[in-house]
Amino acid sequence: MYAKYPAATGDLPEERGLYPKVEVEVEVEEQLLFLARLHGLSKSAARKHLDEWLERFQITEYRTKKVDELSKGNQQKIQFLATILHDPLILIMDEPFSGLDPINANILKEAFEEMHRRGKTLIFSTHQLEQVEELCQDVVIINKGQTIVQGSVREVKRQHGRNVARLKLDNDPDARWLDALEGVQATKRRQDYIEMQIRANLNPNLIVEEALRHGGIISRFELTEPSLTDIFIEHVNEAARPDAPARLSA
């Protein structure tokens, strides 16, 4: 049972908000209980919540460790517990998946989904746009302090049109003939498919016909919406500059 009157917010900074080195060494459990009680939880309630989350995150053995003894990924999980033990209504997080391997990232995603089902509002800033597409309802792209794109993820992608095609040829994985096809620009050549931008008024069947004309064996052809990564690059073409980083918040 969580606190009857939960605190308004929980904040997860990109830089760890824990205490890795203090004059008197403090264990992970002691730090988390202290932080939870600062938000008004009783010691028994804080301990109950802590036991549940440590078990869920599969890190019960770290409760008696010092923060600086943990890996970056486990520090991130401990930081997340410090953010949510007091059952906040709103979570504000900066790069919440930093340092997590795919298994632990999935555990965190499941925690996000549960908190969303419980009516919590989650806001986070990240460069991992695949996770934004998977988890978020709304997105804002900001460059140099200015909003350039905002809206629901579905609407933002829809507005950019279904002008992305993916083609896989079993006998011609590179399909270099695409480079000479007017109105088509191959943007990614991967082992499992070729991704291309196609002109808005181009009939995509022309790509299929051209592939067959070159003797291609087609195992995949589809039209899809651009990814948020594509949209991000399109609108923030200087995102990689260290003096003008762009952030994507969701």
Secondary structure as GFF3:
##gff-version 3
##sequence-region A 1 250
A	DSSP	beta_strand	9	12	.	.	.	ID=ss1
A	DSSP	alpha_helix	28	38	.	.	.	ID=ss2
A	DSSP	alpha_helix	43	56	.	.	.	ID=ss3
A	DSSP	three_ten_helix	60	62	.	.	.	ID=ss4
A	DSSP	three_ten_helix	67	69	.	.	.	ID=ss5
A	DSSP	alpha_helix	72	84	.	.	.	ID=ss6
A	DSSP	beta_strand	90	94	.	.	.	ID=ss7
A	DSSP	alpha_helix	102	117	.	.	.	ID=ss8
A	DSSP	beta_strand	121	126	.	.	.	ID=ss9
A	DSSP	alpha_helix	129	135	.	.	.	ID=ss10
A	DSSP	beta_strand	138	143	.	.	.	ID=ss11
A	DSSP	beta_strand	146	152	.	.	.	ID=ss12
A	DSSP	alpha_helix	153	159	.	.	.	ID=ss13
A	DSSP	beta_strand	164	169	.	.	.	ID=ss14
A	DSSP	three_ten_helix	176	180	.	.	.	ID=ss15
A	DSSP	beta_strand	184	189	.	.	.	ID=ss16
A	DSSP	beta_strand	194	198	.	.	.	ID=ss17
A	DSSP	alpha_helix	205	213	.	.	.	ID=ss18
A	DSSP	beta_strand	218	224	.	.	.	ID=ss19
A	DSSP	alpha_helix	228	235	.	.	.	ID=ss20
A	DSSP	beta_strand	246	249	.	.	.	ID=ss21
###
